[in-house]
Amino acid sequence: MNTAGQNSQMSGSCQDAYSIILFESMSVKCINNDFRSSPDQLLDYLLQYKAGGGTSYSNAVRCAEEVMHQY
């Protein structure tokens, strides 16, 4: 039984962390392991980025793997 998970559910506190990677020809780790921001704050932060360039899925997957290993 996972008591840590049970305790966070019982207390009602959110323990989600967000990492967001934007990608085109290059990948950008714009948010890493963020526990504090609300969904509205995250959206406001992301809206400053503009799309452009190509689409490199393999680069984005490697970047996501790095973030998962780091956190």
Biopython code that builds the backbone (N, CA, C, O; Angstrom):
import numpy as np
from Bio.PDB.StructureBuilder import StructureBuilder

atoms = [
    (1, "MET", "N", (0.845, -1.181, 0.000)),
    (1, "MET", "CA", (0.000, 0.000, 0.000)),
    (1, "MET", "C", (0.887, 1.239, 0.000)),
    (1, "MET", "O", (1.879, 1.293, 0.727)),
    (2, "ASN", "N", (0.543, 2.210, -0.791)),
    (2, "ASN", "CA", (1.316, 3.441, -0.908)),
    (2, "ASN", "C", (0.746, 4.483, 0.046)),
    (2, "ASN", "O", (-0.225, 5.169, -0.275)),
    (3, "THR", "N", (1.359, 4.596, 1.222)),
    (3, "THR", "CA", (0.825, 5.524, 2.221)),
    (3, "THR", "C", (1.061, 6.975, 1.830)),
    (3, "THR", "O", (0.258, 7.842, 2.175)),
    (4, "ALA", "N", (2.152, 7.258, 1.116)),
    (4, "ALA", "CA", (2.397, 8.644, 0.696)),
    (4, "ALA", "C", (1.300, 9.100, -0.258)),
    (4, "ALA", "O", (0.790, 10.213, -0.129)),
    (5, "GLY", "N", (0.940, 8.262, -1.198)),
    (5, "GLY", "CA", (-0.134, 8.593, -2.120)),
    (5, "GLY", "C", (-1.460, 8.725, -1.412)),
    (5, "GLY", "O", (-2.262, 9.603, -1.734)),
    (6, "GLN", "N", (-1.695, 7.846, -0.438)),
    (6, "GLN", "CA", (-2.933, 7.911, 0.335)),
    (6, "GLN", "C", (-3.010, 9.205, 1.129)),
    (6, "GLN", "O", (-4.060, 9.848, 1.168)),
    (7, "ASN", "N", (-1.913, 9.590, 1.761)),
    (7, "ASN", "CA", (-1.909, 10.808, 2.565)),
    (7, "ASN", "C", (-2.177, 12.042, 1.724)),
    (7, "ASN", "O", (-2.906, 12.936, 2.154)),
    (8, "SER", "N", (-1.593, 12.106, 0.518)),
    (8, "SER", "CA", (-1.813, 13.289, -0.307)),
    (8, "SER", "C", (-3.250, 13.332, -0.800)),
    (8, "SER", "O", (-3.814, 14.414, -0.958)),
    (9, "GLN", "N", (-3.854, 12.167, -1.046)),
    (9, "GLN", "CA", (-5.248, 12.145, -1.471)),
    (9, "GLN", "C", (-6.164, 12.540, -0.327)),
    (9, "GLN", "O", (-7.156, 13.239, -0.534)),
    (10, "MET", "N", (-5.841, 12.100, 0.863)),
    (10, "MET", "CA", (-6.684, 12.388, 2.011)),
    (10, "MET", "C", (-6.611, 13.855, 2.399)),
    (10, "MET", "O", (-7.612, 14.434, 2.821)),
    (11, "SER", "N", (-5.439, 14.462, 2.263)),
    (11, "SER", "CA", (-5.296, 15.862, 2.651)),
    (11, "SER", "C", (-5.816, 16.806, 1.572)),
    (11, "SER", "O", (-6.027, 17.990, 1.837)),
    (12, "GLY", "N", (-6.024, 16.295, 0.357)),
    (12, "GLY", "CA", (-6.538, 17.123, -0.717)),
    (12, "GLY", "C", (-5.481, 17.974, -1.394)),
    (12, "GLY", "O", (-5.815, 18.794, -2.249)),
    (13, "SER", "N", (-4.215, 17.803, -1.036)),
    (13, "SER", "CA", (-3.168, 18.610, -1.654)),
    (13, "SER", "C", (-2.773, 18.011, -2.998)),
    (13, "SER", "O", (-2.766, 16.793, -3.175)),
    (14, "CYS", "N", (-2.451, 18.872, -3.918)),
    (14, "CYS", "CA", (-2.051, 18.453, -5.250)),
    (14, "CYS", "C", (-0.548, 18.203, -5.265)),
    (14, "CYS", "O", (0.229, 19.053, -4.829)),
    (15, "GLN", "N", (-0.143, 17.060, -5.758)),
    (15, "GLN", "CA", (1.269, 16.726, -5.819)),
    (15, "GLN", "C", (1.742, 16.564, -7.263)),
    (15, "GLN", "O", (2.781, 15.953, -7.511)),
    (16, "ASP", "N", (0.986, 17.107, -8.210)),
    (16, "ASP", "CA", (1.380, 17.019, -9.612)),
    (16, "ASP", "C", (2.482, 18.014, -9.914)),
    (16, "ASP", "O", (2.468, 19.146, -9.430)),
    (17, "ALA", "N", (3.424, 17.582, -10.709)),
    (17, "ALA", "CA", (4.477, 18.467, -11.204)),
    (17, "ALA", "C", (4.368, 18.499, -12.715)),
    (17, "ALA", "O", (4.044, 17.490, -13.341)),
    (18, "TYR", "N", (4.637, 19.649, -13.298)),
    (18, "TYR", "CA", (4.530, 19.809, -14.742)),
    (18, "TYR", "C", (5.897, 20.101, -15.341)),
    (18, "TYR", "O", (6.641, 20.949, -14.848)),
    (19, "SER", "N", (6.211, 19.388, -16.405)),
    (19, "SER", "CA", (7.368, 19.679, -17.234)),
    (19, "SER", "C", (6.834, 19.807, -18.652)),
    (19, "SER", "O", (6.126, 18.923, -19.135)),
    (20, "ILE", "N", (7.168, 20.889, -19.310)),
    (20, "ILE", "CA", (6.644, 21.141, -20.647)),
    (20, "ILE", "C", (7.806, 21.372, -21.603)),
    (20, "ILE", "O", (8.695, 22.186, -21.355)),
    (21, "ILE", "N", (7.769, 20.632, -22.697)),
    (21, "ILE", "CA", (8.792, 20.739, -23.728)),
    (21, "ILE", "C", (8.105, 21.177, -25.012)),
    (21, "ILE", "O", (7.187, 20.513, -25.493)),
    (22, "LEU", "N", (8.549, 22.278, -25.553)),
    (22, "LEU", "CA", (8.058, 22.736, -26.848)),
    (22, "LEU", "C", (9.101, 22.348, -27.889)),
    (22, "LEU", "O", (10.302, 22.377, -27.619)),
    (23, "PHE", "N", (8.637, 21.989, -29.066)),
    (23, "PHE", "CA", (9.604, 21.581, -30.072)),
    (23, "PHE", "C", (9.169, 22.000, -31.461)),
    (23, "PHE", "O", (7.985, 22.085, -31.787)),
    (24, "GLU", "N", (10.171, 22.251, -32.245)),
    (24, "GLU", "CA", (10.054, 22.475, -33.687)),
    (24, "GLU", "C", (11.334, 21.896, -34.247)),
    (24, "GLU", "O", (11.539, 20.690, -34.109)),
    (25, "SER", "N", (12.211, 22.666, -34.870)),
    (25, "SER", "CA", (13.491, 22.115, -35.321)),
    (25, "SER", "C", (14.416, 21.867, -34.132)),
    (25, "SER", "O", (15.333, 21.051, -34.217)),
    (26, "MET", "N", (14.177, 22.570, -33.026)),
    (26, "MET", "CA", (14.913, 22.383, -31.766)),
    (26, "MET", "C", (13.892, 22.213, -30.641)),
    (26, "MET", "O", (12.734, 22.607, -30.779)),
    (27, "SER", "N", (14.328, 21.628, -29.537)),
    (27, "SER", "CA", (13.448, 21.478, -28.375)),
    (27, "SER", "C", (13.792, 22.509, -27.323)),
    (27, "SER", "O", (14.955, 22.878, -27.156)),
    (28, "VAL", "N", (12.776, 22.973, -26.613)),
    (28, "VAL", "CA", (12.961, 23.945, -25.537)),
    (28, "VAL", "C", (12.272, 23.404, -24.294)),
    (28, "VAL", "O", (11.060, 23.186, -24.289)),
    (29, "LYS", "N", (13.059, 23.187, -23.231)),
    (29, "LYS", "CA", (12.482, 22.799, -21.942)),
    (29, "LYS", "C", (12.068, 24.088, -21.252)),
    (29, "LYS", "O", (12.876, 24.705, -20.558)),
    (30, "CYS", "N", (10.838, 24.495, -21.429)),
    (30, "CYS", "CA", (10.447, 25.800, -20.910)),
    (30, "CYS", "C", (9.932, 25.728, -19.475)),
    (30, "CYS", "O", (9.974, 26.734, -18.767)),
    (31, "ILE", "N", (9.455, 24.589, -19.032)),
    (31, "ILE", "CA", (9.010, 24.420, -17.645)),
    (31, "ILE", "C", (9.483, 23.051, -17.180)),
    (31, "ILE", "O", (9.210, 22.043, -17.832)),
    (32, "ASN", "N", (10.190, 23.011, -16.056)),
    (32, "ASN", "CA", (10.713, 21.750, -15.538)),
    (32, "ASN", "C", (10.266, 21.511, -14.108)),
    (32, "ASN", "O", (10.565, 22.302, -13.213)),
    (33, "ASN", "N", (9.548, 20.414, -13.899)),
    (33, "ASN", "CA", (9.191, 19.943, -12.564)),
    (33, "ASN", "C", (8.541, 21.035, -11.715)),
    (33, "ASN", "O", (8.922, 21.233, -10.561)),
    (34, "ASP", "N", (7.581, 21.728, -12.271)),
    (34, "ASP", "CA", (6.906, 22.847, -11.604)),
    (34, "ASP", "C", (5.747, 22.339, -10.753)),
    (34, "ASP", "O", (4.776, 21.792, -11.276)),
    (35, "PHE", "N", (5.857, 22.522, -9.442)),
    (35, "PHE", "CA", (4.803, 22.137, -8.493)),
    (35, "PHE", "C", (3.916, 23.319, -8.115)),
    (35, "PHE", "O", (2.822, 23.119, -7.586)),
    (36, "ARG", "N", (4.365, 24.545, -8.375)),
    (36, "ARG", "CA", (3.723, 25.727, -7.799)),
    (36, "ARG", "C", (2.704, 26.418, -8.695)),
    (36, "ARG", "O", (1.743, 27.000, -8.192)),
    (37, "SER", "N", (2.890, 26.368, -10.006)),
    (37, "SER", "CA", (2.049, 27.155, -10.907)),
    (37, "SER", "C", (0.665, 26.540, -11.093)),
    (37, "SER", "O", (0.501, 25.321, -11.120)),
    (38, "SER", "N", (-0.315, 27.417, -11.219)),
    (38, "SER", "CA", (-1.673, 26.970, -11.531)),
    (38, "SER", "C", (-1.765, 26.718, -13.036)),
    (38, "SER", "O", (-0.905, 27.178, -13.787)),
    (39, "PRO", "N", (-2.785, 26.001, -13.488)),
    (39, "PRO", "CA", (-2.949, 25.817, -14.934)),
    (39, "PRO", "C", (-3.009, 27.143, -15.695)),
    (39, "PRO", "O", (-2.456, 27.245, -16.791)),
    (40, "ASP", "N", (-3.662, 28.148, -15.141)),
    (40, "ASP", "CA", (-3.725, 29.459, -15.800)),
    (40, "ASP", "C", (-2.338, 30.098, -15.904)),
    (40, "ASP", "O", (-2.003, 30.693, -16.929)),
    (41, "GLN", "N", (-1.541, 29.977, -14.856)),
    (41, "GLN", "CA", (-0.191, 30.533, -14.886)),
    (41, "GLN", "C", (0.668, 29.816, -15.924)),
    (41, "GLN", "O", (1.442, 30.452, -16.640)),
    (42, "LEU", "N", (0.532, 28.496, -16.006)),
    (42, "LEU", "CA", (1.286, 27.733, -16.996)),
    (42, "LEU", "C", (0.891, 28.158, -18.412)),
    (42, "LEU", "O", (1.749, 28.342, -19.275)),
    (43, "LEU", "N", (-0.398, 28.311, -18.638)),
    (43, "LEU", "CA", (-0.872, 28.734, -19.952)),
    (43, "LEU", "C", (-0.355, 30.120, -20.310)),
    (43, "LEU", "O", (0.105, 30.336, -21.431)),
    (44, "ASP", "N", (-0.424, 31.052, -19.383)),
    (44, "ASP", "CA", (0.088, 32.402, -19.630)),
    (44, "ASP", "C", (1.565, 32.366, -20.000)),
    (44, "ASP", "O", (2.003, 33.087, -20.896)),
    (45, "TYR", "N", (2.328, 31.529, -19.308)),
    (45, "TYR", "CA", (3.753, 31.413, -19.587)),
    (45, "TYR", "C", (3.980, 30.854, -20.991)),
    (45, "TYR", "O", (4.851, 31.334, -21.716)),
    (46, "LEU", "N", (3.204, 29.845, -21.374)),
    (46, "LEU", "CA", (3.390, 29.207, -22.675)),
    (46, "LEU", "C", (2.953, 30.084, -23.841)),
    (46, "LEU", "O", (3.479, 29.953, -24.946)),
    (47, "LEU", "N", (2.011, 30.962, -23.608)),
    (47, "LEU", "CA", (1.510, 31.800, -24.693)),
    (47, "LEU", "C", (2.542, 32.785, -25.229)),
    (47, "LEU", "O", (2.334, 33.378, -26.287)),
    (48, "GLN", "N", (3.641, 32.966, -24.524)),
    (48, "GLN", "CA", (4.686, 33.860, -25.010)),
    (48, "GLN", "C", (5.508, 33.232, -26.142)),
    (48, "GLN", "O", (6.219, 33.942, -26.854)),
    (49, "TYR", "N", (5.418, 31.914, -26.311)),
    (49, "TYR", "CA", (6.174, 31.221, -27.345)),
    (49, "TYR", "C", (5.411, 31.230, -28.662)),
    (49, "TYR", "O", (4.185, 31.118, -28.680)),
    (50, "LYS", "N", (6.132, 31.362, -29.746)),
    (50, "LYS", "CA", (5.550, 31.347, -31.085)),
    (50, "LYS", "C", (6.123, 30.167, -31.868)),
    (50, "LYS", "O", (7.304, 29.844, -31.746)),
    (51, "ALA", "N", (5.285, 29.537, -32.662)),
    (51, "ALA", "CA", (5.715, 28.408, -33.481)),
    (51, "ALA", "C", (6.502, 28.901, -34.682)),
    (51, "ALA", "O", (6.295, 30.011, -35.172)),
    (52, "GLY", "N", (7.393, 28.067, -35.138)),
    (52, "GLY", "CA", (8.176, 28.372, -36.327)),
    (52, "GLY", "C", (9.181, 27.261, -36.558)),
    (52, "GLY", "O", (9.531, 26.546, -35.620)),
    (53, "GLY", "N", (9.646, 27.102, -37.768)),
    (53, "GLY", "CA", (10.642, 26.080, -38.061)),
    (53, "GLY", "C", (10.014, 24.738, -38.360)),
    (53, "GLY", "O", (8.802, 24.627, -38.548)),
    (54, "GLY", "N", (10.856, 23.720, -38.399)),
    (54, "GLY", "CA", (10.417, 22.362, -38.718)),
    (54, "GLY", "C", (9.878, 21.645, -37.501)),
    (54, "GLY", "O", (9.614, 22.250, -36.463)),
    (55, "THR", "N", (9.720, 20.332, -37.652)),
    (55, "THR", "CA", (9.219, 19.518, -36.545)),
    (55, "THR", "C", (10.148, 18.336, -36.362)),
    (55, "THR", "O", (10.193, 17.441, -37.206)),
    (56, "SER", "N", (10.890, 18.325, -35.266)),
    (56, "SER", "CA", (11.820, 17.243, -34.971)),
    (56, "SER", "C", (11.285, 16.429, -33.795)),
    (56, "SER", "O", (11.547, 16.741, -32.633)),
    (57, "TYR", "N", (10.526, 15.375, -34.123)),
    (57, "TYR", "CA", (9.948, 14.529, -33.073)),
    (57, "TYR", "C", (11.027, 13.780, -32.303)),
    (57, "TYR", "O", (10.937, 13.645, -31.083)),
    (58, "SER", "N", (12.050, 13.290, -33.008)),
    (58, "SER", "CA", (13.092, 12.516, -32.328)),
    (58, "SER", "C", (13.834, 13.380, -31.311)),
    (58, "SER", "O", (14.173, 12.899, -30.229)),
    (59, "ASN", "N", (14.090, 14.633, -31.636)),
    (59, "ASN", "CA", (14.729, 15.551, -30.698)),
    (59, "ASN", "C", (13.840, 15.775, -29.476)),
    (59, "ASN", "O", (14.330, 15.803, -28.347)),
    (60, "ALA", "N", (12.540, 15.935, -29.698)),
    (60, "ALA", "CA", (11.597, 16.156, -28.595)),
    (60, "ALA", "C", (11.515, 14.936, -27.686)),
    (60, "ALA", "O", (11.444, 15.078, -26.466)),
    (61, "VAL", "N", (11.525, 13.737, -28.268)),
    (61, "VAL", "CA", (11.464, 12.506, -27.460)),
    (61, "VAL", "C", (12.730, 12.367, -26.623)),
    (61, "VAL", "O", (12.653, 11.989, -25.454)),
    (62, "ARG", "N", (13.888, 12.663, -27.197)),
    (62, "ARG", "CA", (15.142, 12.611, -26.419)),
    (62, "ARG", "C", (15.109, 13.620, -25.269)),
    (62, "ARG", "O", (15.551, 13.320, -24.159)),
    (63, "CYS", "N", (14.597, 14.787, -25.537)),
    (63, "CYS", "CA", (14.492, 15.829, -24.518)),
    (63, "CYS", "C", (13.549, 15.381, -23.391)),
    (63, "CYS", "O", (13.850, 15.573, -22.213)),
    (64, "ALA", "N", (12.421, 14.791, -23.758)),
    (64, "ALA", "CA", (11.473, 14.288, -22.759)),
    (64, "ALA", "C", (12.102, 13.190, -21.914)),
    (64, "ALA", "O", (11.874, 13.129, -20.706)),
    (65, "GLU", "N", (12.884, 12.333, -22.531)),
    (65, "GLU", "CA", (13.578, 11.274, -21.800)),
    (65, "GLU", "C", (14.546, 11.881, -20.777)),
    (65, "GLU", "O", (14.628, 11.411, -19.642)),
    (66, "GLU", "N", (15.271, 12.916, -21.180)),
    (66, "GLU", "CA", (16.196, 13.597, -20.252)),
    (66, "GLU", "C", (15.448, 14.153, -19.043)),
    (66, "GLU", "O", (15.903, 14.017, -17.907)),
    (67, "VAL", "N", (14.310, 14.771, -19.291)),
    (67, "VAL", "CA", (13.525, 15.355, -18.195)),
    (67, "VAL", "C", (13.019, 14.254, -17.255)),
    (67, "VAL", "O", (13.050, 14.416, -16.035)),
    (68, "MET", "N", (12.555, 13.140, -17.822)),
    (68, "MET", "CA", (12.051, 12.042, -16.980)),
    (68, "MET", "C", (13.150, 11.461, -16.117)),
    (68, "MET", "O", (12.919, 11.142, -14.950)),
    (69, "HIS", "N", (14.363, 11.318, -16.683)),
    (69, "HIS", "CA", (15.483, 10.800, -15.890)),
    (69, "HIS", "C", (15.933, 11.792, -14.817)),
    (69, "HIS", "O", (16.332, 11.395, -13.722)),
    (70, "GLN", "N", (15.867, 13.070, -15.136)),
    (70, "GLN", "CA", (16.306, 14.107, -14.194)),
    (70, "GLN", "C", (15.362, 14.220, -12.995)),
    (70, "GLN", "O", (15.815, 14.426, -11.869)),
    (71, "TYR", "N", (14.050, 14.088, -13.230)),
    (71, "TYR", "CA", (13.085, 14.273, -12.149)),
    (71, "TYR", "C", (12.398, 12.981, -11.813)),
    (71, "TYR", "O", (11.549, 12.947, -10.923)),
]
sb = StructureBuilder()
sb.init_structure("model")
sb.init_model(0)
sb.init_chain("A")
sb.init_seg("    ")
for serial, (resi, resn, name, xyz) in enumerate(atoms, 1):
    if name == "N":
        sb.init_residue(resn, " ", resi, " ")
    sb.init_atom(name, np.array(xyz, "f"), 0.0, 1.0, " ", f" {name:<3s}", serial, name[0])
structure = sb.get_structure()
